[in-house]
């Protein structure tokens, strides 16, 4: 009887990600982010430099996910969330690099956009709050339109991506697939970076310390 209870207790614990063994967490992370790394290295064509970048990024992400699963610290959550977005950003940049000329012109714009999304909660809290709210529960017509589009289109992203590739193949314009796919990757990376960073920003350790000191003084 006691053995059965112990087995049930162990099974219940394994339903919580924090209770997963480290090798399970590592295996899931390698499978998920290794797949994204493969896309990054092989799309639109194999690149040794992209392969090295994908390998390093995957390794760092696996370490970050393990760190997060063990500690759930603010730093580990920030690292795992933003490293994941770098996969999408890299895939988008590689796709655009294959079809959009003058990479030295648009790449700095993309990089600045990503860095601004990362720093926006600290630089412009009100604007960051507005963008966060519009992504979560939009109040403006534009925000509601974007949310409706996302809900309608993103669940079928895999099917639509395959259809887009087939269409571009038949039209002998593969550039269409790279252009649209690259835009989706870049927009996803920048948008989710701002969303996740804003969500985690109030939980930063030094903010809690400052709040505790202010309450103590009061």
N, CA and C of each residue as an Amber inpcrd file, in Angstrom:
protein
   654
   0.8340000  -1.2140000   0.0000000   0.0000000   0.0000000   0.0000000
   0.8620000   1.2550000   0.0000000   1.8730000   1.2430000   0.8630000
   2.7640000   2.4000000   0.9340000   3.5490000   2.5800000  -0.3490000
   3.9200000   1.4440000  -0.9760000   4.6590000   1.5180000  -2.2400000
   3.8100000   2.1410000  -3.3310000   2.5230000   1.7800000  -3.3530000
   1.6150000   2.3470000  -4.3530000   1.4460000   3.8490000  -4.1440000
   1.3450000   4.2500000  -2.8820000   1.2220000   5.6810000  -2.6060000
   2.4730000   6.4380000  -3.0250000   3.6330000   5.8330000  -2.7900000
   4.8870000   6.4700000  -3.1800000   4.9740000   6.6280000  -4.6910000
   4.5290000   5.5940000  -5.4300000   4.5430000   5.6640000  -6.8960000
   3.6340000   6.7620000  -7.3990000   2.4440000   6.8460000  -6.8010000
   1.5130000   7.8980000  -7.2000000   2.0820000   9.2720000  -6.8950000
   2.7450000   9.3960000  -5.7640000   3.3300000  10.6800000  -5.3740000
   4.4140000  11.0900000  -6.3440000   5.2560000  10.1260000  -6.7810000
   6.3030000  10.4210000  -7.7330000   5.7260000  10.8320000  -9.0770000
   4.6820000  10.1240000  -9.5080000   4.0430000  10.4850000 -10.7810000
   3.4610000  11.8790000 -10.7110000   2.8540000  12.2300000  -9.5730000
   2.2660000  13.5550000  -9.4310000   3.3480000  14.6220000  -9.4730000
   4.4850000  14.3290000  -8.8400000   5.5700000  15.3000000  -8.8310000
   6.1220000  15.5360000 -10.2310000   6.1540000  14.4780000 -11.0520000
   6.7200000  14.6210000 -12.3830000   5.8510000  15.4630000 -13.3000000
   4.5940000  15.7420000 -12.8890000   3.7600000  16.6100000 -13.7060000
   4.1850000  18.0630000 -13.5980000   4.9760000  18.3900000 -12.5830000
   5.5160000  19.7420000 -12.4200000   6.8840000  19.8110000 -13.0680000
   7.0800000  20.8170000 -13.9400000   8.3570000  20.9140000 -14.6410000
   9.5200000  21.1240000 -13.6900000   9.2680000  21.8170000 -12.5720000
  10.3340000  22.0450000 -11.6140000  10.8180000  20.7380000 -10.9830000
   9.9510000  19.6960000 -11.0180000  10.3200000  18.4270000 -10.4030000
  10.8980000  17.4400000 -11.4080000  10.9610000  17.8140000 -12.6750000
  11.5300000  16.9110000 -13.6700000  13.0150000  16.6780000 -13.3780000
  13.5140000  15.4600000 -13.6170000  14.9680000  15.2430000 -13.5230000
  15.6950000  16.1130000 -14.5410000  16.9290000  16.4660000 -14.2210000
  17.6610000  17.3800000 -15.0910000  17.8350000  16.8210000 -16.4910000
  17.9650000  15.4930000 -16.5940000  18.1960000  14.9040000 -17.9190000
  16.9330000  14.9520000 -18.7830000  15.7510000  14.9420000 -18.1500000
  14.5070000  15.0990000 -18.9150000  14.3990000  16.5250000 -19.4470000
  14.6850000  17.4920000 -18.5660000  14.6560000  18.9030000 -18.9750000
  15.6570000  19.1500000 -20.1020000  16.8630000  18.6020000 -19.9410000
  17.8900000  18.7930000 -20.9660000  17.4790000  18.1420000 -22.2790000
  16.8810000  16.9550000 -22.2140000  16.4610000  16.2710000 -23.4290000
  15.3810000  17.0270000 -24.1890000  14.4030000  17.5330000 -23.4560000
  13.3350000  18.3170000 -24.0940000  13.9120000  19.5880000 -24.7100000
  14.8190000  20.2490000 -23.9840000  15.4180000  21.4840000 -24.4930000
  16.2590000  21.2220000 -25.7370000  17.0370000  20.1450000 -25.7240000
  17.8610000  19.8090000 -26.8950000  16.9800000  19.5130000 -28.0990000
  15.8920000  18.7590000 -27.8930000  14.9950000  18.4260000 -29.0080000
  14.3300000  19.6740000 -29.5850000  13.8330000  20.5390000 -28.6990000
  13.1100000  21.7260000 -29.1640000  14.0360000  22.7460000 -29.8100000
  15.0760000  23.1280000 -29.0900000  15.9430000  24.1930000 -29.5920000
  16.9910000  23.6760000 -30.5670000  17.2720000  22.3700000 -30.5090000
  18.1180000  21.7930000 -31.5430000  17.4380000  21.8430000 -32.8990000
  16.1090000  21.6650000 -32.9090000  15.3520000  21.7750000 -34.1670000
  15.4110000  23.1910000 -34.7130000  15.2290000  24.1710000 -33.8350000
  15.3400000  25.5670000 -34.2750000  16.7550000  25.8750000 -34.7410000
  17.7450000  25.3070000 -34.0560000  19.1320000  25.5010000 -34.4740000
  19.4030000  24.9070000 -35.8440000  18.7890000  23.7530000 -36.1320000
  18.9540000  23.1380000 -37.4450000  18.3630000  24.0140000 -38.5400000
  17.1980000  24.6040000 -38.2600000  16.5870000  25.5210000 -39.2310000
  17.4910000  26.7240000 -39.4510000  18.0290000  27.2410000 -38.3660000
  18.9260000  28.3970000 -38.4610000  20.1570000  28.0780000 -39.2910000
  20.7050000  26.8760000 -39.1510000  21.9380000  26.5110000 -39.8500000
  21.7030000  26.1300000 -41.3040000  20.5190000  25.5870000 -41.6240000
  20.2780000  25.0070000 -42.9490000  19.3980000  25.8560000 -43.8560000
  18.7830000  26.8970000 -43.3230000  17.8810000  27.7270000 -44.1300000
  18.4710000  29.1190000 -44.3060000  18.5210000  29.6170000 -45.5470000
  18.0550000  29.0240000 -46.8170000  19.0150000  27.9850000 -47.4040000
  20.2450000  27.9630000 -46.9160000  21.2150000  26.9610000 -47.3280000
  22.2200000  26.7790000 -46.2010000  22.9480000  25.6580000 -46.2480000
  23.8850000  25.3680000 -45.1670000  24.9930000  26.4210000 -45.1090000
  25.2950000  26.8360000 -43.8810000  26.3740000  27.7990000 -43.6550000
  27.1800000  27.3450000 -42.4470000  28.4930000  27.1640000 -42.5950000
  29.3230000  26.7630000 -41.4480000  29.2610000  27.7670000 -40.3040000
  29.2370000  29.0540000 -40.6450000  29.1680000  30.0880000 -39.6040000
  27.8330000  30.0020000 -38.8670000  26.7400000  29.8310000 -39.6270000
  25.4270000  29.7060000 -39.0010000  25.3410000  28.4360000 -38.1690000
  25.9960000  27.3610000 -38.6140000  26.0070000  26.1190000 -37.8420000
  26.7100000  26.3190000 -36.4980000  27.8370000  27.0170000 -36.5120000
  28.5430000  27.2940000 -35.2620000  27.6990000  28.1650000 -34.3340000
  27.0570000  29.1860000 -34.9260000  26.2060000  30.0610000 -34.1210000
  25.0270000  29.2770000 -33.5430000  24.4320000  28.3840000 -34.3430000
  23.2970000  27.5870000 -33.8770000  23.7170000  26.6440000 -32.7610000
  24.9060000  26.0560000 -32.8950000  25.3920000  25.1350000 -31.8690000
  25.6200000  25.8680000 -30.5480000  26.2750000  27.0280000 -30.6140000
  26.5470000  27.8040000 -29.4010000  25.2440000  28.2800000 -28.7620000
  24.3160000  28.7520000 -29.6090000  23.0420000  29.2520000 -29.1020000
  22.2300000  28.1290000 -28.4520000  22.2400000  26.9510000 -29.0860000
  21.5190000  25.8100000 -28.5150000  22.1200000  25.3950000 -27.1800000
  23.4410000  25.3580000 -27.1130000  24.1240000  24.9980000 -25.8690000
  23.7880000  25.9860000 -24.7570000  23.8520000  27.2700000 -25.0570000
  23.5270000  28.2920000 -24.0640000  22.0730000  28.1880000 -23.6170000
  21.1880000  27.9100000 -24.5680000  19.7690000  27.8110000 -24.2260000
  19.4850000  26.5970000 -23.3460000  20.1250000  25.4760000 -23.6310000
  19.9490000  24.2880000 -22.7900000  20.4180000  24.5730000 -21.3600000
  21.5650000  25.2360000 -21.2370000  22.0720000  25.6060000 -19.9120000
  21.0950000  26.5550000 -19.2090000  20.5560000  27.5220000 -19.9610000
  19.6140000  28.4770000 -19.3780000  18.3300000  27.7960000 -18.9280000
  17.8410000  26.8570000 -19.7270000  16.6210000  26.1340000 -19.3640000
  16.8500000  25.2820000 -18.1160000  18.0060000  24.6160000 -18.0360000
  18.3320000  23.8450000 -16.8370000  18.4310000  24.7470000 -15.6170000
  19.0850000  25.8800000 -15.7840000  19.2180000  26.8650000 -14.7060000
  17.8420000  27.3370000 -14.2430000  16.9700000  27.6300000 -15.2030000
  15.6270000  28.0940000 -14.8700000  14.8250000  27.0130000 -14.1570000
  14.9310000  25.7700000 -14.6210000  14.1570000  24.6900000 -14.0110000
  14.5980000  24.3990000 -12.5800000  15.8590000  24.6920000 -12.2640000
  16.3640000  24.4220000 -10.9160000  16.1240000  25.5750000  -9.9510000
  16.2190000  26.8020000 -10.4400000  16.1940000  27.9560000  -9.5320000
  14.9740000  28.8520000  -9.7090000  14.4410000  28.9590000 -10.9440000
  13.3570000  29.8830000 -11.2710000  13.7150000  31.3200000 -10.8990000
  14.9960000  31.6480000 -10.9240000  15.4320000  33.0050000 -10.6150000
  15.0790000  33.9500000 -11.7600000  15.0850000  35.2460000 -11.4600000
  14.7650000  36.2450000 -12.4830000  15.7760000  36.2120000 -13.6160000
  17.0510000  36.0840000 -13.2870000  18.0910000  36.0620000 -14.3070000
  17.9380000  34.8440000 -15.2160000  17.5990000  33.6920000 -14.6520000
  17.4490000  32.4920000 -15.4690000  16.2410000  32.6100000 -16.3890000
  15.1650000  33.2240000 -15.9220000  13.9790000  33.4120000 -16.7610000
  14.2650000  34.3820000 -17.9040000  14.9830000  35.4630000 -17.5920000
  15.3470000  36.4130000 -18.6340000  16.2540000  35.7660000 -19.6790000
  17.2170000  34.9800000 -19.2230000  18.1550000  34.3440000 -20.1480000
  17.4470000  33.3510000 -21.0590000  16.6250000  32.4690000 -20.4910000
  15.9680000  31.4510000 -21.3030000  14.9660000  32.0660000 -22.2770000
  14.2330000  33.0970000 -21.8400000  13.2400000  33.7260000 -22.7070000
  13.8950000  34.4440000 -23.8840000  14.9380000  35.2110000 -23.6040000
  15.5380000  36.0230000 -24.6670000  16.4640000  35.2170000 -25.5730000
  17.0940000  34.1810000 -25.0550000  17.8780000  33.3050000 -25.9290000
  16.9780000  32.5930000 -26.9170000  15.7730000  32.2200000 -26.4750000
  14.8290000  31.5750000 -27.3890000  14.4600000  32.5070000 -28.5350000
  14.3000000  33.7910000 -28.2380000  13.9300000  34.7430000 -29.2850000
  15.0520000  34.9540000 -30.2970000  16.2990000  34.7270000 -29.8870000
  17.4140000  34.8890000 -30.8160000  17.3760000  33.8570000 -31.9370000
  16.7980000  32.6890000 -31.6830000  16.6300000  31.7020000 -32.7540000
  15.7520000  32.2760000 -33.8580000  14.5970000  32.8230000 -33.4770000
  13.6720000  33.3790000 -34.4670000  14.2860000  34.5870000 -35.1760000
  15.0000000  35.4070000 -34.4040000  15.6460000  36.5640000 -35.0190000
  16.6960000  36.1200000 -36.0350000  17.4980000  35.1210000 -35.6720000
  18.5170000  34.6250000 -36.5920000  17.9280000  33.9950000 -37.8410000
  16.8510000  33.2170000 -37.6710000  16.1940000  32.5960000 -38.8260000
  15.6430000  33.6650000 -39.7660000  15.0260000  34.6900000 -39.1740000
  14.4840000  35.7720000 -39.9970000  15.5630000  36.5350000 -40.7360000
  16.6670000  36.8130000 -40.0610000  17.7660000  37.5510000 -40.6970000
  18.3780000  36.7340000 -41.8270000  18.5660000  35.4310000 -41.6030000
  19.1350000  34.5770000 -42.6530000  18.2120000  34.5000000 -43.8680000
  16.9030000  34.4180000 -43.6220000  15.9430000  34.3610000 -44.7310000
  15.9570000  35.6570000 -45.5240000  15.9570000  36.7810000 -44.8360000
  16.0140000  38.0670000 -45.5410000  17.3510000  38.2670000 -46.2380000
  18.4100000  37.7830000 -45.6180000  19.7270000  37.9550000 -46.2230000
  19.8600000  37.2830000 -47.5710000  19.0080000  36.2730000 -47.8130000
  19.0680000  35.5510000 -49.0840000  18.3760000  36.2940000 -50.2160000
  17.4670000  37.2140000 -49.8760000  16.6640000  37.8450000 -50.9420000
  16.6630000  39.3700000 -50.8940000  16.9220000  39.9580000 -49.7270000
  16.8690000  41.4190000 -49.6050000  18.2770000  41.9750000 -49.7650000
  18.4950000  42.8430000 -50.7520000  19.8500000  43.3820000 -50.9700000
  20.2440000  44.3850000 -49.8950000  21.5250000  44.7570000 -49.9300000
  22.0520000  45.7710000 -49.0170000  21.7900000  45.4120000 -47.5550000
  22.3250000  44.2600000 -47.1550000  22.1380000  43.7960000 -45.7780000
  22.6820000  44.7920000 -44.7700000  23.7370000  45.4980000 -45.1490000
  24.3440000  46.4560000 -44.2250000  23.4220000  47.6430000 -43.9570000
  22.3780000  47.8030000 -44.7780000  21.4350000  48.9040000 -44.5790000
  20.3300000  48.5030000 -43.6030000  19.7080000  47.3270000 -43.8220000
  18.5610000  46.9470000 -43.0050000  18.9280000  46.1620000 -41.7460000
  20.0850000  45.4970000 -41.7350000  20.4490000  44.7170000 -40.5550000
  20.6130000  45.5810000 -39.3090000  21.2810000  46.7610000 -39.3940000
  21.3540000  47.6170000 -38.1920000  19.9820000  48.0480000 -37.6920000
  19.0250000  48.2510000 -38.6150000  17.6720000  48.6460000 -38.2090000
  17.0180000  47.5210000 -37.4010000  17.1750000  46.2830000 -37.8900000
  16.6260000  45.1300000 -37.1810000  17.2820000  44.9820000 -35.8110000
  18.6080000  45.1340000 -35.7660000  19.3350000  44.9900000 -34.5070000
  18.9110000  46.0600000 -33.4970000  18.7650000  47.2960000 -33.9700000
  18.3340000  48.3780000 -33.0800000  16.9110000  48.1210000 -32.5900000
  16.0410000  47.6320000 -33.4680000  14.6730000  47.3120000 -33.0660000
  14.6310000  46.2510000 -31.9840000  15.4740000  45.2320000 -32.1300000
  15.5220000  44.1810000 -31.1130000  16.0430000  44.7210000 -29.7850000
  17.1040000  45.5100000 -29.8320000  17.6790000  46.0630000 -28.6020000
  16.7120000  47.0250000 -27.9180000  15.9630000  47.7930000 -28.7030000
  14.9660000  48.6920000 -28.1250000  13.8470000  47.9000000 -27.4490000
  13.4140000  46.8070000 -28.0910000  12.3880000  45.9600000 -27.4860000
  12.8720000  45.3760000 -26.1670000  14.1540000  45.0500000 -26.1180000
  14.7440000  44.4750000 -24.9090000  14.8460000  45.5040000 -23.7880000
  15.1380000  46.7470000 -24.1530000  15.3780000  47.7890000 -23.1440000
  14.1660000  48.6730000 -22.8870000  13.0910000  48.5060000 -23.6560000
  11.9600000  49.4240000 -23.5660000  11.3340000  49.5050000 -22.1720000
  11.1700000  48.3960000 -21.4380000  10.5780000  48.5160000 -20.1050000
  11.3670000  49.4310000 -19.1730000  12.6730000  49.5070000 -19.3630000
  13.4940000  50.3840000 -18.5280000  13.5290000  51.8070000 -19.0650000
  13.5270000  51.9640000 -20.4060000  13.6570000  53.2860000 -21.0070000
  12.3440000  54.0440000 -21.0480000  11.2810000  53.3610000 -21.4580000
   9.9650000  53.9810000 -21.6040000   8.8940000  53.0660000 -21.0170000
   8.7140000  53.0810000 -19.7080000   7.7560000  52.1560000 -19.0790000
   6.3260000  52.3010000 -19.5870000   5.8900000  53.5320000 -19.8390000
   4.5100000  53.7410000 -20.2850000   4.2890000  53.1780000 -21.6820000
   5.2150000  53.4560000 -22.5790000   5.1070000  52.9070000 -23.9290000
   5.1870000  51.3880000 -23.8980000   6.0650000  50.8620000 -23.0700000
   6.1930000  49.4150000 -22.9470000   4.9090000  48.7940000 -22.4140000
   4.2870000  49.4630000 -21.4400000   3.0220000  48.9770000 -20.8870000
   1.9230000  48.9850000 -21.9380000   1.8930000  50.0450000 -22.7630000
   0.9050000  50.1390000 -23.8270000   1.0780000  48.9990000 -24.8390000
   2.3120000  48.7700000 -25.2760000   2.5540000  47.6980000 -26.2360000
   2.2620000  46.3310000 -25.6310000   2.6140000  46.1550000 -24.3720000
   2.3300000  44.8930000 -23.6760000   0.8300000  44.6460000 -23.6060000
   0.0840000  45.6820000 -23.2390000  -1.3680000  45.5590000 -23.1180000
  -2.0180000  45.3050000 -24.4720000  -1.4810000  45.9430000 -25.5200000
  -2.0540000  45.7530000 -26.8490000  -1.8130000  44.3290000 -27.3760000
  -0.7250000  43.7180000 -26.9460000  -0.4720000  42.3400000 -27.3550000
  -1.3320000  41.3550000 -26.5640000  -1.6170000  41.6980000 -25.3040000
  -2.3540000  40.7860000 -24.4300000  -3.8620000  40.9950000 -24.5220000
  -4.3000000  42.2530000 -24.3600000  -5.7290000  42.5830000 -24.4080000
  -5.8760000  43.9210000 -25.1130000  -5.8170000  43.9320000 -26.4360000
  -5.7840000  45.1950000 -27.1990000  -7.0210000  46.0520000 -26.9780000
  -6.7690000  47.3630000 -26.8550000  -7.8310000  48.3340000 -26.6740000
  -8.0810000  49.1570000 -27.9400000  -7.0860000  49.2720000 -28.7910000
  -7.2270000  50.0530000 -30.0160000  -7.6600000  49.1580000 -31.1680000
  -8.1570000  49.7810000 -32.2240000  -8.5990000  49.0250000 -33.3900000
  -7.4400000  48.2900000 -34.0460000  -6.2800000  48.9500000 -34.1120000
  -5.1030000  48.3120000 -34.7050000  -4.6820000  47.0920000 -33.8850000
  -4.6790000  47.2390000 -32.5710000  -4.2940000  46.1280000 -31.7160000
  -5.2510000  44.9600000 -31.8410000  -6.5550000  45.2400000 -31.8900000
  -7.5290000  44.1560000 -32.0390000  -7.3980000  43.4790000 -33.3870000
  -7.0760000  44.2700000 -34.4010000  -6.8790000  43.6830000 -35.7230000
  -5.6750000  42.7610000 -35.7640000  -4.5810000  43.1880000 -35.1230000
  -3.3810000  42.3450000 -35.0740000  -3.6310000  41.0670000 -34.3000000
  -4.3770000  41.1770000 -33.1840000  -4.6690000  39.9890000 -32.3890000
  -5.5530000  39.0200000 -33.1600000  -6.5680000  39.5500000 -33.8480000
  -7.4400000  38.6980000 -34.6460000  -6.6550000  37.9830000 -35.7330000
  -5.7740000  38.7240000 -36.3770000  -4.9430000  38.1210000 -37.4170000
  -4.0750000  37.0060000 -36.8360000  -3.4800000  37.2550000 -35.6650000
  -2.5990000  36.2540000 -35.0550000  -3.3700000  34.9970000 -34.6870000
  -4.5440000  35.1750000 -34.0640000  -5.3410000  34.0200000 -33.6550000
  -5.8050000  33.2200000 -34.8650000  -6.1100000  33.9260000 -35.9550000
  -6.6160000  33.2380000 -37.1360000  -5.5100000  32.5720000 -37.9470000
  -4.3440000  33.2010000 -37.9910000  -3.3070000  32.7520000 -38.9090000
  -2.2420000  31.8860000 -38.2490000  -1.7670000  32.2640000 -37.0770000
  -0.6240000  31.5830000 -36.4860000  -0.8370000  30.1080000 -36.1900000
  -2.0400000  29.6580000 -35.7700000  -2.1980000  28.2130000 -35.5820000
  -1.9770000  27.4070000 -36.8490000  -2.1720000  28.0380000 -37.9860000
  -1.9730000  27.3470000 -39.2610000  -0.6520000  27.7390000 -39.9080000
   0.2950000  28.1910000 -39.1010000   1.5670000  28.6970000 -39.6440000
   2.3200000  27.6160000 -40.4050000   2.3140000  26.4020000 -39.8520000
   3.0330000  25.3290000 -40.5350000   2.4340000  25.0070000 -41.8860000
   1.0930000  24.8950000 -41.9280000   0.4130000  24.5860000 -43.1880000
   0.5830000  25.7280000 -44.1760000   0.3830000  26.9580000 -43.6960000
   0.5050000  28.1010000 -44.5950000   1.9450000  28.2670000 -45.0750000
   2.9140000  27.9600000 -44.2040000   4.3100000  28.0370000 -44.6310000
   4.6050000  27.0440000 -45.7430000   4.0770000  25.8260000 -45.6170000
   4.2730000  24.8220000 -46.6610000   3.5790000  25.2660000 -47.9470000
   2.3600000  25.8040000 -47.8070000   1.6340000  26.2670000 -48.9870000
   2.3870000  27.4040000 -49.6610000   2.9340000  28.3150000 -48.8480000
   3.6800000  29.4390000 -49.4040000   4.9130000  28.9620000 -50.1540000
   5.5880000  27.9650000 -49.5900000   6.7720000  27.4200000 -50.2590000
   6.3860000  26.7540000 -51.5730000   5.3080000  25.9630000 -51.5550000
   4.8630000  25.2990000 -52.7830000   4.4510000  26.3220000 -53.8400000
   3.7390000  27.3460000 -53.3950000   3.3200000  28.3920000 -54.3360000
   4.5250000  29.0930000 -54.9500000   5.5080000  29.4200000 -54.1030000
   6.6960000  30.1070000 -54.6050000   7.5010000  29.2170000 -55.5510000
   7.4800000  27.8970000 -55.2850000   8.1750000  26.9700000 -56.1750000
   7.5070000  26.9460000 -57.5440000   6.1910000  26.8490000 -57.5500000
   5.4580000  26.7970000 -58.8210000   5.5820000  28.1090000 -59.5860000
   5.6140000  29.2030000 -58.8430000   5.7510000  30.5070000 -59.4970000
   7.2090000  30.8140000 -59.8250000   8.0800000  29.8820000 -59.4740000
   9.5130000  30.0680000 -59.6870000  10.0170000  31.3410000 -58.9990000
   9.4270000  31.6120000 -57.8490000   9.8290000  32.7760000 -57.0740000
   9.9930000  32.3540000 -55.6130000  11.0530000  31.6000000 -55.3370000
  11.3130000  31.1360000 -53.9700000  11.5460000  32.3190000 -53.0380000
  11.9150000  33.4560000 -53.6180000  12.1840000  34.6310000 -52.8030000
  10.9750000  35.0450000 -51.9720000   9.7620000  34.7280000 -52.4890000
   8.5480000  35.1080000 -51.7570000   8.5220000  34.4340000 -50.3890000
   8.8320000  33.1390000 -50.3760000   8.8100000  32.3930000 -49.1210000
   9.8400000  32.9420000 -48.1430000  11.0380000  33.2390000 -48.6220000
  12.0820000  33.7640000 -47.7450000  11.7270000  35.1570000 -47.2390000
  11.1220000  35.9570000 -48.0970000  10.7620000  37.3230000 -47.7130000
   9.7030000  37.3190000 -46.6140000   8.6340000  36.5400000 -46.8160000
   7.5470000  36.4960000 -45.8300000   7.9900000  35.7590000 -44.5690000
   8.6860000  34.6270000 -44.7440000   9.1600000  33.8860000 -43.5880000
  10.1450000  34.6790000 -42.7450000  11.0260000  35.4250000 -43.4100000
  11.9660000  36.2630000 -42.6780000  11.2650000  37.3500000 -41.8900000
  10.2490000  37.9640000 -42.5060000   9.4930000  39.0040000 -41.8040000
   8.7880000  38.4350000 -40.5750000   8.1990000  37.2440000 -40.7170000
   7.5310000  36.6150000 -39.5730000   8.5110000  36.3160000 -38.4430000
   9.7050000  35.8260000 -38.8080000  10.7080000  35.5240000 -37.7930000
  11.1660000  36.7660000 -37.0490000  11.4410000  37.8350000 -37.7810000
  11.9260000  39.0700000 -37.1590000  10.8470000  39.7250000 -36.3030000
   9.6180000  39.7940000 -36.8360000   8.5190000  40.4160000 -36.0850000
   8.2110000  39.6120000 -34.8200000   8.2100000  38.2860000 -34.9470000
   7.9650000  37.4340000 -33.7770000   9.0270000  37.6510000 -32.7100000
  10.2930000  37.6910000 -33.1330000  11.3900000  37.8610000 -32.1760000
  11.2950000  39.2040000 -31.4500000  11.0790000  40.2820000 -32.1910000
  11.0350000  41.6100000 -31.5760000   9.7920000  41.7710000 -30.7100000
   8.6290000  41.3290000 -31.2270000   7.3890000  41.4720000 -30.4620000
   7.3930000  40.6720000 -29.1690000   7.8110000  39.4090000 -29.2390000
   7.8260000  38.5750000 -28.0420000   8.9310000  38.9940000 -27.0680000
  10.0280000  39.5270000 -27.5850000  11.0790000  40.0300000 -26.6930000
  10.5440000  41.1650000 -25.8300000   9.8230000  42.0980000 -26.4570000
   9.2420000  43.2020000 -25.6930000   8.2050000  42.6900000 -24.6920000
   7.3770000  41.7560000 -25.1240000   6.3210000  41.2140000 -24.2690000
   6.9070000  40.4910000 -23.0570000   7.8510000  39.5920000 -23.2980000
   8.4240000  38.7970000 -22.2120000   9.2620000  39.6510000 -21.2580000
  10.0250000  40.5880000 -21.8300000  10.8450000  41.4510000 -20.9820000
   9.9810000  42.3380000 -20.0980000   8.9130000  42.8850000 -20.6700000
   8.0170000  43.7150000 -19.8730000   7.3470000  42.8890000 -18.7790000
   6.9810000  41.6640000 -19.0950000   6.3400000  40.7940000 -18.1090000
   7.2720000  40.4820000 -16.9380000   8.5520000  40.2980000 -17.2430000
   9.5100000  39.9270000 -16.1980000  10.1220000  41.1340000 -15.4920000
  10.0670000  42.3120000 -16.1050000  10.7760000  43.4710000 -15.5720000
  10.3540000  43.8420000 -14.1440000   9.0580000  43.8330000 -13.8040000
   8.6940000  44.1960000 -12.4240000   9.2270000  43.2210000 -11.3770000
   9.6240000  42.0230000 -11.7980000  10.1070000  41.0090000 -10.8510000
  11.6140000  41.0770000 -10.6240000  12.2780000  42.0640000 -11.2110000
  13.7340000  42.1510000 -11.0880000  14.1300000  42.2830000  -9.6190000
  15.2190000  41.6540000  -9.2230000  15.5860000  41.6030000  -7.8000000
  15.8020000  42.9680000  -7.1660000  16.4700000  43.8940000  -7.8850000
  16.7750000  45.1840000  -7.2580000  15.5300000  46.0450000  -7.0640000
  14.4670000  45.7830000  -7.8550000  13.2220000  46.5250000  -7.6520000
  12.5580000  46.0830000  -6.3460000  12.5690000  44.7790000  -6.0860000
  11.9890000  44.2790000  -4.8410000  12.7690000  44.7950000  -3.6330000
  14.0810000  44.8750000  -3.7690000  14.9200000  45.3630000  -2.6740000
  14.6240000  46.8290000  -2.3820000  14.5030000  47.6220000  -3.4700000
  14.2020000  49.0460000  -3.2920000  12.8210000  49.2410000  -2.6730000
  11.8550000  48.4170000  -3.0860000  10.5080000  48.5160000  -2.5330000
  10.4980000  48.1480000  -1.0520000  11.2510000  47.1110000  -0.7000000
  11.3280000  46.7030000   0.7090000  11.9670000  47.7860000   1.5710000
  13.0130000  48.4370000   1.0390000  13.6760000  49.5100000   1.7850000
  12.7550000  50.7120000   1.9440000  11.9590000  51.0080000   0.8770000
  11.0260000  52.1340000   0.9660000   9.9420000  51.8580000   2.0050000
   9.4540000  50.6310000   2.0550000   8.4370000  50.2790000   3.0430000
   9.0000000  50.3250000   4.4630000  10.2720000  49.9220000   4.5970000
  10.9050000  49.9370000   5.9050000  11.0660000  51.3710000   6.4130000
  11.4330000  52.2820000   5.4870000  11.6170000  53.6750000   5.8640000
  10.2860000  54.3260000   6.2050000   9.2270000  53.8930000   5.4420000
   7.9200000  54.4600000   5.6850000   7.3280000  53.9590000   6.9890000
